[in-house]
Every structure is written in structure tokens, then in C-alpha cells.
């Protein structure tokens, strides 16, 4: 087996999820989409923005990052 510096790429098969949001959240997501378009000069579908928004949220959650770094505990 070759000794490559680049490890095998992880699975990148998208997982489709369907969610229902309340009307106020839908309105805020639409407003965010308009703000995004105004800031960057191109509109993107909300469905394309939401995964990036969720990634940014999870990446910025320090308590969640600590939880992921801590060893699993026996919860029995």
C-alpha cells in the first residue's frame, strides 16, 4: 500500500433531511437569505445556506467542542 500523506477521504455522500420550521423561523431564514444576497451580491437558496449555518453554529459552540473532546463516560 502506498504511503501517501493524504489520508483516504471520508464519505461525502450527502444525507437528505426534511424538517419543518415555525413561520417565524422561516421568515428569519428568508431575511437572512436577503442579507446574504445583499452582502455578497448573489442570492443562494435557503436550503443551500442552512447546512453552512449549522456548521458555523456547531463549530462555534465551545461546550459542544469540549464534549466531543472528552472521553466517553459509562452512563449505565
WOTAPE-V51917 format. One record per residue. N is the residue number from 1. RES is the residue in one letter. D_FIRST is the distance of its C-alpha to the first C-alpha in Angstrom with 2 decimals. Layout:
# WOTAPE-V51917
n:res:d_first
N:RES:D_FIRST
N:RES:D_FIRST
This chain:
# WOTAPE-V51917
n:res:d_first
1:X:0.00
2:X:3.83
3:X:6.56
4:X:8.91
5:X:12.37
6:X:13.03
7:X:12.15
8:X:12.09
9:X:15.74
10:X:18.12
11:X:20.29
12:X:22.94
13:X:25.09
14:X:28.64
15:X:30.81
16:X:34.39
17:X:37.07
18:X:40.80
19:X:43.14
20:X:46.87
21:X:48.39
22:X:51.99
23:X:54.07
24:X:54.27
25:X:50.49
26:X:50.26
27:X:52.88
28:X:51.01
29:X:47.76
30:X:49.76
31:X:51.34
32:X:47.96
33:X:46.81
34:X:49.95
35:X:49.43
36:X:45.85
37:X:47.16
38:X:49.91
39:X:47.62
40:X:44.92
41:X:47.01
42:X:45.08
43:X:45.42
44:X:42.47
45:X:42.87
46:X:43.22
47:X:40.48
48:X:38.10
49:X:39.46
50:X:39.38
51:X:35.59
52:X:35.62
53:X:38.72
54:X:37.20
55:X:34.09
56:X:36.45
57:X:38.57
58:X:35.79
59:X:34.31
60:X:37.82
61:X:38.70
62:X:38.47
63:X:39.44
64:X:36.72
65:X:34.12
66:X:35.52
67:X:35.33
68:X:31.63
69:X:30.95
70:X:33.10
71:X:31.80
72:X:32.84
73:X:36.18
74:X:37.50
75:X:39.98
76:X:41.50
